[in-house]
Every structure is written in C-alpha cells, then in structure tokens.
C-alpha cells in the first residue's frame, strides 16, 4: 500500500513535526500497522518534506515514542506481497483514548 498520498499529507497539514511536543495528551492523526505482526504506529506529527513521522510504536521489542521514516515503512516487503498498511477506519483521537 502506498502510505504517502495527498490524502495522507492533508491529514497532517496542521500537525507538522514538533507541533504537539508540549501536549500532555497529543492527538493521534493516523494509524499504520503490519498485517504480519502485532506492530502498529500511531502517528501524531509528520514532516512532508523529509517524509518522517513522530509516532508511538507498539508491538516491536518494546513500546516507545520515536521518529519513523515513511519511505522506509513503504519499502518493507512482508510474506505474500503484504506491506505496511494504513488503517483506513482509524478515527483521530487523543493518545489517552487509545485502547491498550
């Protein structure tokens, strides 16, 4: 799946990198997930020039906040031709509202 689309970039128009860094409970704008594992990325900010997002990542070795290259995520090839996907049904919500 192509992650970086005009629609995707439009979601982050008001949320460039560092725009929510002082928020105690940032708004999660989009969710990406790996259909072959438990990994998910909850994106709060995005730089459309560098194609880098700030996100909370779960399902890898440990859950953490960090920077993610969307170009790198798009290049990941999983079994059976699967790729990292964007959750098209994800509704924006505050980080504290995510079910853990």
C-alpha positions as CSV (number, residue, x, y, z in Angstrom):
1,X,0.0,0.0,0.0
2,X,1.2,3.5,-0.8
3,X,1.4,5.2,2.6
4,X,2.2,8.7,1.4
5,X,-0.7,10.0,-0.5
6,X,-2.2,13.5,-1.0
7,X,-5.0,12.5,1.4
8,X,-2.4,11.3,4.0
9,X,-0.4,14.5,3.8
10,X,-3.6,16.6,4.1
11,X,-4.4,14.9,7.4
12,X,-1.1,16.3,8.8
13,X,-1.4,19.9,7.4
14,X,-1.9,21.3,10.9
15,X,0.4,18.8,12.6
16,X,4.0,19.3,11.4
17,X,6.9,17.9,13.4
18,X,7.2,19.4,16.9
19,X,3.7,20.9,16.8
20,X,2.4,18.7,19.6
21,X,5.7,18.3,21.6
22,X,4.4,20.2,24.6
23,X,1.0,18.5,24.6
24,X,0.5,16.1,27.5
25,X,-2.1,14.2,25.5
26,X,-1.4,14.6,21.8
27,X,-3.9,14.0,19.1
28,X,-3.2,10.8,17.1
29,X,-3.8,11.6,13.5
30,X,-3.3,8.2,11.8
31,X,-2.5,4.6,12.4
32,X,-0.3,2.3,10.4
33,X,0.1,-1.5,11.0
34,X,2.0,-4.6,9.9
35,X,-0.6,-7.2,8.9
36,X,2.0,-9.9,9.7
37,X,2.8,-8.9,13.2
38,X,1.5,-7.0,16.2
39,X,3.4,-3.8,15.2
40,X,1.4,-0.6,14.9
41,X,2.4,3.0,14.6
42,X,0.2,5.8,16.0
43,X,1.2,9.0,14.2
44,X,0.9,12.4,15.8
45,X,3.1,14.6,13.6
46,X,4.5,14.5,10.1
47,X,7.1,16.3,8.0
48,X,6.0,16.2,4.4
49,X,9.5,17.2,3.1
50,X,11.5,14.5,4.9
51,X,8.6,12.0,5.0
52,X,9.2,11.4,8.7
53,X,6.6,11.0,11.3
54,X,6.6,11.2,15.1
55,X,4.7,8.3,16.5
56,X,4.1,5.9,19.3
57,X,5.1,2.4,18.2
58,X,3.7,-0.8,19.8
59,X,4.3,-4.5,19.2
60,X,8.0,-4.4,18.5
61,X,10.5,-5.2,21.2
62,X,9.0,-2.5,23.5
63,X,6.5,0.3,23.1
64,X,8.0,3.7,22.6
65,X,7.8,7.2,21.1
66,X,10.1,7.9,18.2
67,X,10.7,9.1,14.6
68,X,9.7,6.9,11.7
69,X,10.6,7.1,8.1
70,X,7.5,6.5,6.0
71,X,9.7,5.8,3.0
72,X,11.4,3.0,4.9
73,X,8.0,1.6,6.0
74,X,6.8,1.7,2.4
75,X,9.8,-0.3,1.3
76,X,9.1,-3.2,3.8
77,X,8.0,-6.4,2.0
78,X,6.1,-8.9,4.0
79,X,5.2,-12.5,3.0
80,X,2.6,-13.0,0.3
81,X,3.1,-9.5,-1.1
82,X,1.7,-7.8,2.0
83,X,3.0,-4.4,3.1
84,X,2.7,-2.0,6.0
85,X,-0.9,-0.6,5.8
86,X,-2.7,2.5,6.9
87,X,-5.8,1.8,9.0
88,X,-8.4,3.4,6.7
89,X,-11.1,3.2,9.5
90,X,-9.0,4.8,12.3
91,X,-10.7,7.8,13.8
92,X,-8.5,10.6,15.2
93,X,-8.4,10.6,18.9
94,X,-6.3,11.7,21.9
95,X,-3.5,9.4,22.8
96,X,-5.1,8.7,26.2
97,X,-8.2,7.3,24.4
98,X,-6.3,4.5,22.6
99,X,-7.2,1.1,23.8
100,X,-4.1,-0.7,25.0
